[in-house]
Structure formats: C-alpha cells, structure tokens
C-alpha cells in the first residue's frame, strides 16, 4: 500500500519527504531500526520519483516529434 501512496505524491512532495527522512537519519537520537525504516522509505521514494521523471521525459520526446536531446 505504501508504494501506491508514494506514486501519488508530486515530485515536490517527494523531495520534501526525502528532506524529512534525511533530517531523521542525521539525528543522533534516531535508533538503528528507525534509520533502517527511513532508508527503505527513502529508496522507495527515490524510485517512484525517478519513474515519474522518466515518464515526463518520454512525454517531452513525443511532444517534440520523437527527437531525443543529446545535451549539446
């Protein structure tokens, strides 16, 4: 179920959640179990965000008529 929630977040919301997770991981009061759970959640968020960005890139390529930008 968490994977579905992660896919529903906007990219901006995902980055905000990742910032919160990083703050938790950097805290000296965070337990090992909390750190592990935060790391797992963060990795799922990164994956979901990456998938969204890939979808947007594909849509942009289609809108440009199939021309891929090689960065030059």
PDB file of N, CA, C, O and CB in Angstrom:
ATOM      1  N   UNK A   1       0.816  -1.195   0.000  1.00  0.00           N
ATOM      2  CA  UNK A   1       0.000   0.000   0.000  1.00  0.00           C
ATOM      3  C   UNK A   1       0.858   1.257   0.000  1.00  0.00           C
ATOM      4  O   UNK A   1       0.483   2.259  -0.608  1.00  0.00           O
ATOM      5  CB  UNK A   1      -0.928  -0.001   1.196  1.00  0.00           C
ATOM      6  N   UNK A   2       2.009   1.219   0.674  1.00  0.00           N
ATOM      7  CA  UNK A   2       2.863   2.408   0.707  1.00  0.00           C
ATOM      8  C   UNK A   2       3.355   2.777  -0.677  1.00  0.00           C
ATOM      9  O   UNK A   2       3.502   3.960  -0.984  1.00  0.00           O
ATOM     10  CB  UNK A   2       4.048   2.187   1.632  1.00  0.00           C
ATOM     11  N   UNK A   3       3.616   1.779  -1.528  1.00  0.00           N
ATOM     12  CA  UNK A   3       4.065   2.067  -2.884  1.00  0.00           C
ATOM     13  C   UNK A   3       3.043   2.884  -3.638  1.00  0.00           C
ATOM     14  O   UNK A   3       3.412   3.772  -4.407  1.00  0.00           O
ATOM     15  CB  UNK A   3       4.352   0.784  -3.633  1.00  0.00           C
ATOM     16  N   UNK A   4       1.746   2.604  -3.435  1.00  0.00           N
ATOM     17  CA  UNK A   4       0.706   3.371  -4.089  1.00  0.00           C
ATOM     18  C   UNK A   4       0.721   4.813  -3.593  1.00  0.00           C
ATOM     19  O   UNK A   4       0.568   5.739  -4.390  1.00  0.00           O
ATOM     20  CB  UNK A   4      -0.665   2.732  -3.849  1.00  0.00           C
ATOM     21  N   UNK A   5       0.902   5.017  -2.292  1.00  0.00           N
ATOM     22  CA  UNK A   5       0.965   6.364  -1.733  1.00  0.00           C
ATOM     23  C   UNK A   5       2.160   7.129  -2.281  1.00  0.00           C
ATOM     24  O   UNK A   5       2.066   8.329  -2.535  1.00  0.00           O
ATOM     25  CB  UNK A   5       1.034   6.305  -0.211  1.00  0.00           C
ATOM     26  N   UNK A   6       3.274   6.447  -2.463  1.00  0.00           N
ATOM     27  CA  UNK A   6       4.472   7.090  -2.975  1.00  0.00           C
ATOM     28  C   UNK A   6       4.279   7.552  -4.415  1.00  0.00           C
ATOM     29  O   UNK A   6       4.799   8.596  -4.809  1.00  0.00           O
ATOM     30  CB  UNK A   6       5.659   6.142  -2.883  1.00  0.00           C
ATOM     31  N   UNK A   7       3.539   6.786  -5.194  1.00  0.00           N
ATOM     32  CA  UNK A   7       3.301   7.149  -6.583  1.00  0.00           C
ATOM     33  C   UNK A   7       2.312   8.293  -6.703  1.00  0.00           C
ATOM     34  O   UNK A   7       2.294   8.986  -7.721  1.00  0.00           O
ATOM     35  CB  UNK A   7       2.799   5.953  -7.359  1.00  0.00           C
ATOM     36  N   UNK A   8       1.484   8.508  -5.679  1.00  0.00           N
ATOM     37  CA  UNK A   8       0.505   9.583  -5.703  1.00  0.00           C
ATOM     38  C   UNK A   8       1.117  10.938  -5.339  1.00  0.00           C
ATOM     39  O   UNK A   8       0.535  11.980  -5.643  1.00  0.00           O
ATOM     40  CB  UNK A   8      -0.630   9.261  -4.758  1.00  0.00           C
ATOM     41  N   UNK A   9       2.270  10.931  -4.699  1.00  0.00           N
ATOM     42  CA  UNK A   9       2.920  12.180  -4.314  1.00  0.00           C
ATOM     43  C   UNK A   9       3.442  12.906  -5.548  1.00  0.00           C
ATOM     44  O   UNK A   9       3.854  12.278  -6.523  1.00  0.00           O
ATOM     45  CB  UNK A   9       4.069  11.913  -3.323  1.00  0.00           C
ATOM     46  N   UNK A  10       3.419  14.229  -5.492  1.00  0.00           N
ATOM     47  CA  UNK A  10       4.057  15.000  -6.556  1.00  0.00           C
ATOM     48  C   UNK A  10       5.564  14.919  -6.356  1.00  0.00           C
ATOM     49  O   UNK A  10       6.042  14.494  -5.304  1.00  0.00           O
ATOM     50  CB  UNK A  10       3.565  16.492  -6.561  1.00  0.00           C
ATOM     51  N   UNK A  11       6.296  15.327  -7.366  1.00  0.00           N
ATOM     52  CA  UNK A  11       7.755  15.317  -7.245  1.00  0.00           C
ATOM     53  C   UNK A  11       8.195  16.241  -6.110  1.00  0.00           C
ATOM     54  O   UNK A  11       9.115  15.916  -5.359  1.00  0.00           O
ATOM     55  CB  UNK A  11       8.417  15.747  -8.577  1.00  0.00           C
ATOM     56  N   UNK A  12       7.534  17.390  -5.991  1.00  0.00           N
ATOM     57  CA  UNK A  12       7.869  18.334  -4.921  1.00  0.00           C
ATOM     58  C   UNK A  12       7.601  17.721  -3.545  1.00  0.00           C
ATOM     59  O   UNK A  12       8.406  17.872  -2.627  1.00  0.00           O
ATOM     60  CB  UNK A  12       7.066  19.638  -5.086  1.00  0.00           C
ATOM     61  N   UNK A  13       6.467  17.029  -3.406  1.00  0.00           N
ATOM     62  CA  UNK A  13       6.135  16.378  -2.138  1.00  0.00           C
ATOM     63  C   UNK A  13       7.139  15.278  -1.820  1.00  0.00           C
ATOM     64  O   UNK A  13       7.505  15.072  -0.663  1.00  0.00           O
ATOM     65  CB  UNK A  13       4.711  15.801  -2.183  1.00  0.00           C
ATOM     66  N   UNK A  14       7.577  14.577  -2.854  1.00  0.00           N
ATOM     67  CA  UNK A  14       8.568  13.522  -2.667  1.00  0.00           C
ATOM     68  C   UNK A  14       9.869  14.105  -2.135  1.00  0.00           C
ATOM     69  O   UNK A  14      10.461  13.551  -1.209  1.00  0.00           O
ATOM     70  CB  UNK A  14       8.818  12.773  -3.984  1.00  0.00           C
ATOM     71  N   UNK A  15      10.322  15.222  -2.712  1.00  0.00           N
ATOM     72  CA  UNK A  15      11.560  15.854  -2.235  1.00  0.00           C
ATOM     73  C   UNK A  15      11.416  16.348  -0.797  1.00  0.00           C
ATOM     74  O   UNK A  15      12.357  16.250  -0.009  1.00  0.00           O
ATOM     75  CB  UNK A  15      11.950  17.023  -3.151  1.00  0.00           C
ATOM     76  N   UNK A  16      10.247  16.875  -0.454  1.00  0.00           N
ATOM     77  CA  UNK A  16      10.019  17.322   0.919  1.00  0.00           C
ATOM     78  C   UNK A  16      10.088  16.149   1.892  1.00  0.00           C
ATOM     79  O   UNK A  16      10.680  16.257   2.966  1.00  0.00           O
ATOM     80  CB  UNK A  16       8.660  18.025   1.034  1.00  0.00           C
ATOM     81  N   UNK A  17       9.480  15.030   1.506  1.00  0.00           N
ATOM     82  CA  UNK A  17       9.520  13.833   2.348  1.00  0.00           C
ATOM     83  C   UNK A  17      10.953  13.314   2.483  1.00  0.00           C
ATOM     84  O   UNK A  17      11.374  12.906   3.565  1.00  0.00           O
ATOM     85  CB  UNK A  17       8.607  12.734   1.766  1.00  0.00           C
ATOM     86  N   UNK A  18      11.688  13.332   1.385  1.00  0.00           N
ATOM     87  CA  UNK A  18      13.091  12.904   1.437  1.00  0.00           C
ATOM     88  C   UNK A  18      13.907  13.804   2.356  1.00  0.00           C
ATOM     89  O   UNK A  18      14.780  13.316   3.073  1.00  0.00           O
ATOM     90  CB  UNK A  18      13.704  12.901   0.031  1.00  0.00           C
ATOM     91  N   UNK A  19      13.639  15.107   2.349  1.00  0.00           N
ATOM     92  CA  UNK A  19      14.327  16.030   3.265  1.00  0.00           C
ATOM     93  C   UNK A  19      14.035  15.665   4.718  1.00  0.00           C
ATOM     94  O   UNK A  19      14.936  15.661   5.557  1.00  0.00           O
ATOM     95  CB  UNK A  19      13.899  17.491   2.989  1.00  0.00           C
ATOM     96  N   UNK A  20      12.769  15.359   5.010  1.00  0.00           N
ATOM     97  CA  UNK A  20      12.403  14.973   6.379  1.00  0.00           C
ATOM     98  C   UNK A  20      13.105  13.685   6.795  1.00  0.00           C
ATOM     99  O   UNK A  20      13.572  13.556   7.926  1.00  0.00           O
ATOM    100  CB  UNK A  20      10.881  14.801   6.500  1.00  0.00           C
ATOM    101  N   UNK A  21      13.171  12.737   5.868  1.00  0.00           N
ATOM    102  CA  UNK A  21      13.847  11.474   6.162  1.00  0.00           C
ATOM    103  C   UNK A  21      15.321  11.719   6.439  1.00  0.00           C
ATOM    104  O   UNK A  21      15.877  11.153   7.379  1.00  0.00           O
ATOM    105  CB  UNK A  21      13.680  10.480   4.997  1.00  0.00           C
ATOM    106  N   UNK A  22      15.960  12.560   5.628  1.00  0.00           N
ATOM    107  CA  UNK A  22      17.380  12.870   5.838  1.00  0.00           C
ATOM    108  C   UNK A  22      17.623  13.502   7.209  1.00  0.00           C
ATOM    109  O   UNK A  22      18.592  13.168   7.889  1.00  0.00           O
ATOM    110  CB  UNK A  22      17.886  13.809   4.737  1.00  0.00           C
ATOM    111  N   UNK A  23      16.740  14.413   7.606  1.00  0.00           N
ATOM    112  CA  UNK A  23      16.876  15.031   8.928  1.00  0.00           C
ATOM    113  C   UNK A  23      16.793  13.979  10.023  1.00  0.00           C
ATOM    114  O   UNK A  23      17.545  14.027  10.997  1.00  0.00           O
ATOM    115  CB  UNK A  23      15.793  16.101   9.141  1.00  0.00           C
ATOM    116  N   UNK A  24      15.876  13.028   9.861  1.00  0.00           N
ATOM    117  CA  UNK A  24      15.727  11.954  10.839  1.00  0.00           C
ATOM    118  C   UNK A  24      16.977  11.077  10.871  1.00  0.00           C
ATOM    119  O   UNK A  24      17.468  10.724  11.944  1.00  0.00           O
ATOM    120  CB  UNK A  24      14.487  11.102  10.518  1.00  0.00           C
ATOM    121  N   UNK A  25      17.487  10.730   9.692  1.00  0.00           N
ATOM    122  CA  UNK A  25      18.666   9.872   9.622  1.00  0.00           C
ATOM    123  C   UNK A  25      19.899  10.558  10.211  1.00  0.00           C
ATOM    124  O   UNK A  25      20.773   9.893  10.767  1.00  0.00           O
ATOM    125  CB  UNK A  25      18.936   9.469   8.174  1.00  0.00           C
ATOM    126  N   UNK A  26      19.971  11.869  10.092  1.00  0.00           N
ATOM    127  CA  UNK A  26      21.128  12.603  10.600  1.00  0.00           C
ATOM    128  C   UNK A  26      21.047  12.853  12.102  1.00  0.00           C
ATOM    129  O   UNK A  26      22.038  13.243  12.718  1.00  0.00           O
ATOM    130  CB  UNK A  26      21.262  13.921   9.874  1.00  0.00           C
ATOM    131  N   UNK A  27      19.884  12.633  12.691  1.00  0.00           N
ATOM    132  CA  UNK A  27      19.707  12.869  14.121  1.00  0.00           C
ATOM    133  C   UNK A  27      20.428  11.797  14.933  1.00  0.00           C
ATOM    134  O   UNK A  27      20.366  10.610  14.611  1.00  0.00           O
ATOM    135  CB  UNK A  27      18.210  12.899  14.484  1.00  0.00           C
ATOM    136  N   UNK A  28      21.097  12.223  15.967  1.00  0.00           N
ATOM    137  CA  UNK A  28      21.802  11.274  16.825  1.00  0.00           C
ATOM    138  C   UNK A  28      20.836  10.502  17.722  1.00  0.00           C
ATOM    139  O   UNK A  28      21.225   9.521  18.355  1.00  0.00           O
ATOM    140  CB  UNK A  28      22.835  12.002  17.680  1.00  0.00           C
ATOM    141  N   UNK A  29      19.588  10.939  17.777  1.00  0.00           N
ATOM    142  CA  UNK A  29      18.594  10.272  18.616  1.00  0.00           C
ATOM    143  C   UNK A  29      17.827   9.184  17.860  1.00  0.00           C
ATOM    144  O   UNK A  29      16.986   8.504  18.447  1.00  0.00           O
ATOM    145  CB  UNK A  29      17.617  11.295  19.169  1.00  0.00           C
ATOM    146  N   UNK A  30      18.102   9.015  16.591  1.00  0.00           N
ATOM    147  CA  UNK A  30      17.404   8.020  15.784  1.00  0.00           C
ATOM    148  C   UNK A  30      17.980   6.638  16.048  1.00  0.00           C
ATOM    149  O   UNK A  30      19.195   6.442  16.030  1.00  0.00           O
ATOM    150  CB  UNK A  30      17.501   8.365  14.286  1.00  0.00           C
ATOM    151  N   UNK A  31      17.080   5.675  16.297  1.00  0.00           N
ATOM    152  CA  UNK A  31      17.533   4.301  16.536  1.00  0.00           C
ATOM    153  C   UNK A  31      17.926   3.646  15.219  1.00  0.00           C
ATOM    154  O   UNK A  31      17.619   4.148  14.138  1.00  0.00           O
ATOM    155  CB  UNK A  31      16.432   3.472  17.242  1.00  0.00           C
ATOM    156  N   UNK A  32      18.605   2.524  15.335  1.00  0.00           N
ATOM    157  CA  UNK A  32      19.010   1.779  14.154  1.00  0.00           C
ATOM    158  C   UNK A  32      17.781   1.320  13.368  1.00  0.00           C
ATOM    159  O   UNK A  32      17.771   1.383  12.139  1.00  0.00           O
ATOM    160  CB  UNK A  32      19.879   0.574  14.550  1.00  0.00           C
ATOM    161  N   UNK A  33      16.759   0.863  14.067  1.00  0.00           N
ATOM    162  CA  UNK A  33      15.531   0.420  13.403  1.00  0.00           C
ATOM    163  C   UNK A  33      14.860   1.571  12.660  1.00  0.00           C
ATOM    164  O   UNK A  33      14.397   1.392  11.533  1.00  0.00           O
ATOM    165  CB  UNK A  33      14.559  -0.182  14.424  1.00  0.00           C
ATOM    166  N   UNK A  34      14.802   2.744  13.274  1.00  0.00           N
ATOM    167  CA  UNK A  34      14.218   3.921  12.633  1.00  0.00           C
ATOM    168  C   UNK A  34      15.042   4.329  11.415  1.00  0.00           C
ATOM    169  O   UNK A  34      14.492   4.715  10.383  1.00  0.00           O
ATOM    170  CB  UNK A  34      14.123   5.092  13.632  1.00  0.00           C
ATOM    171  N   UNK A  35      16.359   4.242  11.544  1.00  0.00           N
ATOM    172  CA  UNK A  35      17.242   4.574  10.427  1.00  0.00           C
ATOM    173  C   UNK A  35      17.010   3.630   9.253  1.00  0.00           C
ATOM    174  O   UNK A  35      16.936   4.063   8.103  1.00  0.00           O
ATOM    175  CB  UNK A  35      18.710   4.519  10.869  1.00  0.00           C
ATOM    176  N   UNK A  36      16.896   2.346   9.550  1.00  0.00           N
ATOM    177  CA  UNK A  36      16.679   1.363   8.501  1.00  0.00           C
ATOM    178  C   UNK A  36      15.327   1.596   7.813  1.00  0.00           C
ATOM    179  O   UNK A  36      15.239   1.538   6.586  1.00  0.00           O
ATOM    180  CB  UNK A  36      16.749  -0.062   9.082  1.00  0.00           C
ATOM    181  N   UNK A  37      14.289   1.857   8.589  1.00  0.00           N
ATOM    182  CA  UNK A  37      12.960   2.119   8.026  1.00  0.00           C
ATOM    183  C   UNK A  37      12.983   3.393   7.174  1.00  0.00           C
ATOM    184  O   UNK A  37      12.380   3.430   6.102  1.00  0.00           O
ATOM    185  CB  UNK A  37      11.905   2.247   9.158  1.00  0.00           C
ATOM    186  N   UNK A  38      13.668   4.420   7.640  1.00  0.00           N
ATOM    187  CA  UNK A  38      13.785   5.660   6.882  1.00  0.00           C
ATOM    188  C   UNK A  38      14.534   5.457   5.585  1.00  0.00           C
ATOM    189  O   UNK A  38      14.159   6.005   4.549  1.00  0.00           O
ATOM    190  CB  UNK A  38      14.472   6.717   7.707  1.00  0.00           C
ATOM    191  N   UNK A  39      15.594   4.669   5.642  1.00  0.00           N
ATOM    192  CA  UNK A  39      16.375   4.375   4.444  1.00  0.00           C
ATOM    193  C   UNK A  39      15.512   3.647   3.416  1.00  0.00           C
ATOM    194  O   UNK A  39      15.516   3.993   2.235  1.00  0.00           O
ATOM    195  CB  UNK A  39      17.617   3.530   4.800  1.00  0.00           C
ATOM    196  N   UNK A  40      14.777   2.642   3.872  1.00  0.00           N
ATOM    197  CA  UNK A  40      13.898   1.890   2.968  1.00  0.00           C
ATOM    198  C   UNK A  40      12.851   2.798   2.329  1.00  0.00           C
ATOM    199  O   UNK A  40      12.626   2.744   1.120  1.00  0.00           O
ATOM    200  CB  UNK A  40      13.207   0.747   3.725  1.00  0.00           C
ATOM    201  N   UNK A  41      12.220   3.624   3.143  1.00  0.00           N
ATOM    202  CA  UNK A  41      11.197   4.550   2.633  1.00  0.00           C
ATOM    203  C   UNK A  41      11.832   5.518   1.632  1.00  0.00           C
ATOM    204  O   UNK A  41      11.262   5.786   0.574  1.00  0.00           O
ATOM    205  CB  UNK A  41      10.526   5.340   3.807  1.00  0.00           C
ATOM    206  N   UNK A  42      12.995   6.032   1.963  1.00  0.00           N
ATOM    207  CA  UNK A  42      13.691   6.952   1.070  1.00  0.00           C
ATOM    208  C   UNK A  42      14.010   6.322  -0.273  1.00  0.00           C
ATOM    209  O   UNK A  42      13.861   6.964  -1.312  1.00  0.00           O
ATOM    210  CB  UNK A  42      14.963   7.436   1.715  1.00  0.00           C
ATOM    211  N   UNK A  43      14.443   5.082  -0.261  1.00  0.00           N
ATOM    212  CA  UNK A  43      14.775   4.394  -1.509  1.00  0.00           C
ATOM    213  C   UNK A  43      13.520   4.180  -2.357  1.00  0.00           C
ATOM    214  O   UNK A  43      13.572   4.301  -3.581  1.00  0.00           O
ATOM    215  CB  UNK A  43      15.458   3.043  -1.215  1.00  0.00           C
ATOM    216  N   UNK A  44      12.398   3.863  -1.716  1.00  0.00           N
ATOM    217  CA  UNK A  44      11.143   3.712  -2.463  1.00  0.00           C
ATOM    218  C   UNK A  44      10.714   5.048  -3.064  1.00  0.00           C
ATOM    219  O   UNK A  44      10.234   5.098  -4.197  1.00  0.00           O
ATOM    220  CB  UNK A  44      10.028   3.158  -1.548  1.00  0.00           C
ATOM    221  N   UNK A  45      10.887   6.127  -2.305  1.00  0.00           N
ATOM    222  CA  UNK A  45      10.539   7.454  -2.806  1.00  0.00           C
ATOM    223  C   UNK A  45      11.412   7.851  -3.990  1.00  0.00           C
ATOM    224  O   UNK A  45      10.916   8.398  -4.975  1.00  0.00           O
ATOM    225  CB  UNK A  45      10.670   8.489  -1.695  1.00  0.00           C
ATOM    226  N   UNK A  46      12.697   7.579  -3.898  1.00  0.00           N
ATOM    227  CA  UNK A  46      13.617   7.894  -4.999  1.00  0.00           C
ATOM    228  C   UNK A  46      13.219   7.121  -6.254  1.00  0.00           C
ATOM    229  O   UNK A  46      13.224   7.672  -7.354  1.00  0.00           O
ATOM    230  CB  UNK A  46      15.081   7.564  -4.605  1.00  0.00           C
ATOM    231  N   UNK A  47      12.879   5.862  -6.089  1.00  0.00           N
ATOM    232  CA  UNK A  47      12.472   5.049  -7.233  1.00  0.00           C
ATOM    233  C   UNK A  47      11.191   5.601  -7.857  1.00  0.00           C
ATOM    234  O   UNK A  47      11.106   5.738  -9.078  1.00  0.00           O
ATOM    235  CB  UNK A  47      12.270   3.581  -6.807  1.00  0.00           C
ATOM    236  N   UNK A  48      10.204   5.917  -7.035  1.00  0.00           N
ATOM    237  CA  UNK A  48       8.936   6.455  -7.547  1.00  0.00           C
ATOM    238  C   UNK A  48       9.164   7.781  -8.257  1.00  0.00           C
ATOM    239  O   UNK A  48       8.571   8.030  -9.307  1.00  0.00           O
ATOM    240  CB  UNK A  48       7.918   6.636  -6.402  1.00  0.00           C
ATOM    241  N   UNK A  49      10.015   8.633  -7.699  1.00  0.00           N
ATOM    242  CA  UNK A  49      10.309   9.931  -8.304  1.00  0.00           C
ATOM    243  C   UNK A  49      11.030   9.740  -9.642  1.00  0.00           C
ATOM    244  O   UNK A  49      10.730  10.426 -10.619  1.00  0.00           O
ATOM    245  CB  UNK A  49      11.166  10.796  -7.346  1.00  0.00           C
ATOM    246  N   UNK A  50      11.954   8.830  -9.677  1.00  0.00           N
ATOM    247  CA  UNK A  50      12.691   8.551 -10.912  1.00  0.00           C
ATOM    248  C   UNK A  50      11.747   8.066 -12.013  1.00  0.00           C
ATOM    249  O   UNK A  50      11.887   8.455 -13.172  1.00  0.00           O
ATOM    250  CB  UNK A  50      13.792   7.502 -10.656  1.00  0.00           C
ATOM    251  N   UNK A  51      10.793   7.224 -11.648  1.00  0.00           N
ATOM    252  CA  UNK A  51       9.823   6.731 -12.620  1.00  0.00           C
ATOM    253  C   UNK A  51       8.972   7.881 -13.168  1.00  0.00           C
ATOM    254  O   UNK A  51       8.680   7.928 -14.363  1.00  0.00           O
ATOM    255  CB  UNK A  51       8.925   5.657 -11.982  1.00  0.00           C
ATOM    256  N   UNK A  52       8.577   8.804 -12.292  1.00  0.00           N
ATOM    257  CA  UNK A  52       7.785   9.957 -12.737  1.00  0.00           C
ATOM    258  C   UNK A  52       8.591  10.824 -13.700  1.00  0.00           C
ATOM    259  O   UNK A  52       8.072  11.268 -14.724  1.00  0.00           O
ATOM    260  CB  UNK A  52       7.321  10.796 -11.528  1.00  0.00           C
ATOM    261  N   UNK A  53       9.844  11.062 -13.375  1.00  0.00           N
ATOM    262  CA  UNK A  53      10.703  11.884 -14.230  1.00  0.00           C
ATOM    263  C   UNK A  53      10.892  11.207 -15.586  1.00  0.00           C
ATOM    264  O   UNK A  53      10.867  11.874 -16.620  1.00  0.00           O
ATOM    265  CB  UNK A  53      12.074  12.132 -13.553  1.00  0.00           C
ATOM    266  N   UNK A  54      11.081   9.882 -15.586  1.00  0.00           N
ATOM    267  CA  UNK A  54      11.209   9.145 -16.844  1.00  0.00           C
ATOM    268  C   UNK A  54       9.956   9.298 -17.701  1.00  0.00           C
ATOM    269  O   UNK A  54      10.050   9.473 -18.916  1.00  0.00           O
ATOM    270  CB  UNK A  54      11.477   7.660 -16.569  1.00  0.00           C
ATOM    271  N   UNK A  55       8.782   9.234 -17.071  1.00  0.00           N
ATOM    272  CA  UNK A  55       7.523   9.386 -17.805  1.00  0.00           C
ATOM    273  C   UNK A  55       7.426  10.772 -18.431  1.00  0.00           C
ATOM    274  O   UNK A  55       6.994  10.913 -19.575  1.00  0.00           O
ATOM    275  CB  UNK A  55       6.322   9.141 -16.876  1.00  0.00           C
ATOM    276  N   UNK A  56       7.825  11.787 -17.682  1.00  0.00           N
ATOM    277  CA  UNK A  56       7.782  13.154 -18.198  1.00  0.00           C
ATOM    278  C   UNK A  56       8.744  13.305 -19.376  1.00  0.00           C
ATOM    279  O   UNK A  56       8.402  13.923 -20.385  1.00  0.00           O
ATOM    280  CB  UNK A  56       8.129  14.168 -17.084  1.00  0.00           C
ATOM    281  N   UNK A  57       9.943  12.743 -19.248  1.00  0.00           N
ATOM    282  CA  UNK A  57      10.915  12.814 -20.342  1.00  0.00           C
ATOM    283  C   UNK A  57      10.377  12.149 -21.600  1.00  0.00           C
ATOM    284  O   UNK A  57      10.551  12.670 -22.702  1.00  0.00           O
ATOM    285  CB  UNK A  57      12.233  12.160 -19.929  1.00  0.00           C
ATOM    286  N   UNK A  58       9.721  10.994 -21.441  1.00  0.00           N
ATOM    287  CA  UNK A  58       9.157  10.300 -22.600  1.00  0.00           C
ATOM    288  C   UNK A  58       8.065  11.137 -23.252  1.00  0.00           C
ATOM    289  O   UNK A  58       7.985  11.208 -24.478  1.00  0.00           O
ATOM    290  CB  UNK A  58       8.598   8.930 -22.189  1.00  0.00           C
ATOM    291  N   UNK A  59       7.230  11.769 -22.443  1.00  0.00           N
ATOM    292  CA  UNK A  59       6.175  12.624 -22.989  1.00  0.00           C
ATOM    293  C   UNK A  59       6.768  13.807 -23.744  1.00  0.00           C
ATOM    294  O   UNK A  59       6.251  14.207 -24.787  1.00  0.00           O
ATOM    295  CB  UNK A  59       5.255  13.122 -21.867  1.00  0.00           C
ATOM    296  N   UNK A  60       7.861  14.370 -23.210  1.00  0.00           N
ATOM    297  CA  UNK A  60       8.501  15.504 -23.870  1.00  0.00           C
ATOM    298  C   UNK A  60       9.081  15.086 -25.223  1.00  0.00           C
ATOM    299  O   UNK A  60       9.010  15.839 -26.194  1.00  0.00           O
ATOM    300  CB  UNK A  60       9.605  16.094 -22.975  1.00  0.00           C
ATOM    301  N   UNK A  61       9.652  13.890 -25.278  1.00  0.00           N
ATOM    302  CA  UNK A  61      10.202  13.384 -26.541  1.00  0.00           C
ATOM    303  C   UNK A  61       9.084  13.224 -27.563  1.00  0.00           C
ATOM    304  O   UNK A  61       9.242  13.575 -28.732  1.00  0.00           O
ATOM    305  CB  UNK A  61      10.936  12.032 -26.325  1.00  0.00           C
ATOM    306  N   UNK A  62       7.958  12.694 -27.112  1.00  0.00           N
ATOM    307  CA  UNK A  62       6.815  12.525 -28.015  1.00  0.00           C
ATOM    308  C   UNK A  62       6.328  13.884 -28.510  1.00  0.00           C
ATOM    309  O   UNK A  62       6.048  14.050 -29.697  1.00  0.00           O
ATOM    310  CB  UNK A  62       5.665  11.767 -27.308  1.00  0.00           C
ATOM    311  N   UNK A  63       6.227  14.855 -27.602  1.00  0.00           N
ATOM    312  CA  UNK A  63       5.755  16.183 -27.982  1.00  0.00           C
ATOM    313  C   UNK A  63       6.698  16.881 -28.955  1.00  0.00           C
ATOM    314  O   UNK A  63       6.266  17.685 -29.781  1.00  0.00           O
ATOM    315  CB  UNK A  63       5.576  17.035 -26.751  1.00  0.00           C
ATOM    316  N   UNK A  64       7.993  16.566 -28.852  1.00  0.00           N
ATOM    317  CA  UNK A  64       8.973  17.168 -29.764  1.00  0.00           C
ATOM    318  C   UNK A  64       9.072  16.411 -31.078  1.00  0.00           C
ATOM    319  O   UNK A  64       9.911  16.730 -31.921  1.00  0.00           O
ATOM    320  CB  UNK A  64      10.339  17.221 -29.105  1.00  0.00           C
ATOM    321  N   UNK A  65       8.227  15.421 -31.253  1.00  0.00           N
ATOM    322  CA  UNK A  65       8.229  14.671 -32.513  1.00  0.00           C
ATOM    323  C   UNK A  65       9.220  13.538 -32.541  1.00  0.00           C
ATOM    324  O   UNK A  65       9.666  13.135 -33.615  1.00  0.00           O
ATOM    325  CB  UNK A  65       8.514  15.586 -33.646  1.00  0.00           C
ATOM    326  N   UNK A  66       9.572  13.017 -31.397  1.00  0.00           N
ATOM    327  CA  UNK A  66      10.469  11.868 -31.343  1.00  0.00           C
ATOM    328  C   UNK A  66      11.928  12.178 -31.357  1.00  0.00           C
ATOM    329  O   UNK A  66      12.742  11.254 -31.373  1.00  0.00           O
ATOM    330  CB  UNK A  66      10.190  10.995 -32.444  1.00  0.00           C
ATOM    331  N   UNK A  67      12.309  13.443 -31.351  1.00  0.00           N
ATOM    332  CA  UNK A  67      13.720  13.808 -31.349  1.00  0.00           C
ATOM    333  C   UNK A  67      14.248  13.781 -29.918  1.00  0.00           C
ATOM    334  O   UNK A  67      13.726  14.477 -29.047  1.00  0.00           O
ATOM    335  CB  UNK A  67      13.932  15.206 -31.988  1.00  0.00           C
ATOM    336  N   UNK A  68      15.276  12.982 -29.679  1.00  0.00           N
ATOM    337  CA  UNK A  68      15.905  12.971 -28.364  1.00  0.00           C
ATOM    338  C   UNK A  68      16.971  14.046 -28.318  1.00  0.00           C
ATOM    339  O   UNK A  68      17.725  14.239 -29.272  1.00  0.00           O
ATOM    340  CB  UNK A  68      16.510  11.582 -28.043  1.00  0.00           C
ATOM    341  N   UNK A  69      17.022  14.750 -27.181  1.00  0.00           N
ATOM    342  CA  UNK A  69      18.031  15.795 -26.985  1.00  0.00           C
ATOM    343  C   UNK A  69      19.284  15.137 -26.440  1.00  0.00           C
ATOM    344  O   UNK A  69      19.242  14.509 -25.382  1.00  0.00           O
ATOM    345  CB  UNK A  69      17.519  16.922 -26.019  1.00  0.00           C
ATOM    346  N   UNK A  70      20.411  15.272 -27.153  1.00  0.00           N
ATOM    347  CA  UNK A  70      21.651  14.654 -26.699  1.00  0.00           C
ATOM    348  C   UNK A  70      22.445  15.544 -25.766  1.00  0.00           C
ATOM    349  O   UNK A  70      23.582  15.222 -25.419  1.00  0.00           O
ATOM    350  CB  UNK A  70      22.497  14.285 -27.875  1.00  0.00           C
ATOM    351  N   UNK A  71      21.860  16.664 -25.353  1.00  0.00           N
ATOM    352  CA  UNK A  71      22.513  17.530 -24.379  1.00  0.00           C
ATOM    353  C   UNK A  71      23.484  18.528 -24.975  1.00  0.00           C
ATOM    354  O   UNK A  71      24.130  19.263 -24.229  1.00  0.00           O
ATOM    355  CB  UNK A  71      23.227  16.704 -23.394  1.00  0.00           C
ATOM    356  N   UNK A  72      23.609  18.581 -26.276  1.00  0.00           N
ATOM    357  CA  UNK A  72      24.548  19.522 -26.899  1.00  0.00           C
ATOM    358  C   UNK A  72      23.827  20.690 -27.485  1.00  0.00           C
ATOM    359  O   UNK A  72      24.457  21.584 -28.051  1.00  0.00           O
ATOM    360  CB  UNK A  72      25.367  18.842 -27.971  1.00  0.00           C
TER     361      UNK A  72
END
